[in-house]
Amino acid sequence: MATDIISITVAFMLAFLLRFEFNFRGVLEQGYFDVFLKNLLWIILIKVTVFAFFRLYNSLWRYAGIEQIIKIVAAATVAFAAVMLFLDLAGQVIPRGVQGIAYLLDIMLLGGTRIACRVLRNPSELRRIFFLVHKSMGICGSKASRVLLVGAGDAGASMIKEIDRNPDSRKRVMAVIDDNSQKMGKSISGKKIVGNRNRIVAAAKKYEIDEIIVAIPSAPKKQIQGILNECKKTACKIKILPAYIDLIDGKVNISKLRDVAIEDLLGREAVCVDLAEVSGYLKDKVVVVTGGGGSIGSELCRQIAKFSPKKLIALDVYENSLFDLTNEIAKSYPEISFSPVVTSVRNRRRLIEFFEREHPEVVFHAAAHKHVPLMEDNPKEAILNNIIGTKNVLELSDEYGVERFVLVSTDKAVNPTNVMGATKRVAEMLMQEISTRSLTNFSAVRFGNVLGSNGSVLPLFRKQIEEGGPVTVTHEEVTRYFMTIPEAVQLVIQSGAIANGGEIFILDMGDAVRIMDLAENVIRLSGYVPRVDIEIVVTGLRPGEKLYEELLLDEEGIKTTTHTSIYVGHPVPPSPALKKFLEYGIEGLEEAAESICNLSDVQVKAWLSELVPNYQNGKTKGKGEAHFIHTTKNDRLS
């Protein structure tokens, strides 16, 4: 208020000087200045009262914006009219030209003093002003990143304003890209729209772009994928604004920008869970996750905890991962009763003790050996863990009246060419067989490679890049289906809700991804140029690997479910060999599997070929082939 009083006085004095062309003697001779001095207190009182009425003394001026400027103009206008009215009623004369100039000076001084106060309170404001001046003059300096913005919508406009308001970002938007043809050649927040996505490469070259920002949070994944594919053709850094659903407060600012993740290039919308269906079968239930310390198992535990189970139990043979998961669940969900159990699914006696004590109501079976090359070299372990371990959990779930059982399977179980896939196919057949005679609701979930899981290709590529390369790819044309860990887990949980018994559920995972393209994308997203900074070496397909994966057997067919992204294959009867083993109860398959310790790996794979007729194992044909068909109950293993 004191500053305003001084400003009012100074404004009138400058107005007199300007009006009379700085002839101060003339001002005194005409007596107008004496009239001003006699009424100065009244003028100050009137103006300060009007300013107070407009709440100019109740604002936090360090956060002043356009609203406060409008308020100052309005207050000065009303104060000007009030002073003129007062002088007319009092019969006092101050030239209207003087009063008009004083009115304009009031606006300048009221706003100027407040901006000065804001700058003094926050020195970074002064830097921002200098930065904006420099940007407008095109002299930002070498440290300023030249930005090409993709998206001329509300989010793009907000991003331009944020960059202009934030000098510490050291960014300068040079041009804008948008696919809307009606916007071509126009400007958004002072920046010209220079073309659609097909102009990204040319614009990056023309404007010497350092960084591309994709600011279209409402766009579907397929559209984002197409834009990012164009951006990758440049050598620019790429940043992306998350989808609106991931912007917690819905506001767009620089801090929300993130690096482009490989998930953004999949071109598929994320799977959404029907919370009502899921919570209905998990809430207040005793839920068990086998393999609970692994990538899928641990994420299952995290998401299941959200649905308030009565008790959540993670079972795993690896104690370190269980220890970390226990601490995480205790911190994130302290209200949940969580119990870690260290044991193997192969240990039937221990599992019986566990089922007898806990009486689980929902079981998610994620425990398995999954690494293809390792299982090719260790087929006996794959059989004991993936087949016998699964059989143990299946039969005890049936015996102890588990309500729902979900088996985590893989696309490698379809027409398998490797031991891991063949053992998982046996696990699927065991699940479907037991579902025909059990009150438990059994089902399986089949999906492709999981991005970021332990041992998956993405962490391997990143590690190879960190070490300076080369990045290794088994074949130039090899393709795989991919999904994220949260998507995989949501599919597993959702499938448990919609299962009727015996189904194998499949996720719509979009198009298969060429691994060579994936390797190049990871290299680019790491800031390098493929085959220039980081070499790519083709090593050849490993034993048991396919060029491409399949999601369905020919005889399974496919049908839709109530969930738009989940499909189900028709049940397929178990093979004659597997049926023969199952006729003799639990001992039949176990004795056969455990007896393989005395056999060669070739004979073990031959045995698998009998259980899975479409197991494409060329090495098991001819000499050394082993047959394990039961003849009598007392002569089971021949």
Buried (B, 14 or more C-beta within 10 A) or exposed (E): EEEBBEBBBBBBBBBBBBBBEEEEEEBEEEEBBEBBEEBBEBBBEBBBEBBBEBEBEEBEBEEBEEEBBEBBEEBBBBBBEBBBEBBEEEEBEBBEEBBBBBBBBBBBBBBEBBBEBBBEEEEEBEEBEEBEEBBEEEEBEEEBBBBBBBBBBEBBBBBBBBBBEBBEBEBBBBBBBBBEEEBBEEEBBEBBBBBBBEBBBEBBEEBEBBBBBBBBBEBEBEBBBBBBBBBBEBEBBBBBBBBEEEBEEEEBBBEBBEEBBBBBBBBBBBBEBBEEBBBEBBEEBBBBBBBBBBBBBBBBBBBBBBBBBEBBBBBBBEEEBBEEBBEBBEEEBEEBEBEBBBBBBBBBEBBBEBBEEBEBBBBBBBBBBBBBBBBBEBBBBBBBBBBBBBBBBBBBBBEBEBBBBBBBBBBBBBBBBBBBBBBBBBBBBBBBBBBEEBEBBBBBBBBBBBBBBBEBBBEBBBEBBEEEBBBBBBBEEBBBBBBBBBBBBBBBBBBBBBBEBBBBBBBBBBEBBBBBBBBBBBBBBBEBEBEEBBBBEEEEEEBBBBBEBBBBBEEBEEEEBEBEBBBBBBBBEBBEBBEBBBEBEBEBBBBBBBEBEEBEBBBBBBBBBBBBEBBBBEBBEEEBBBEBEBEEEEEBEE
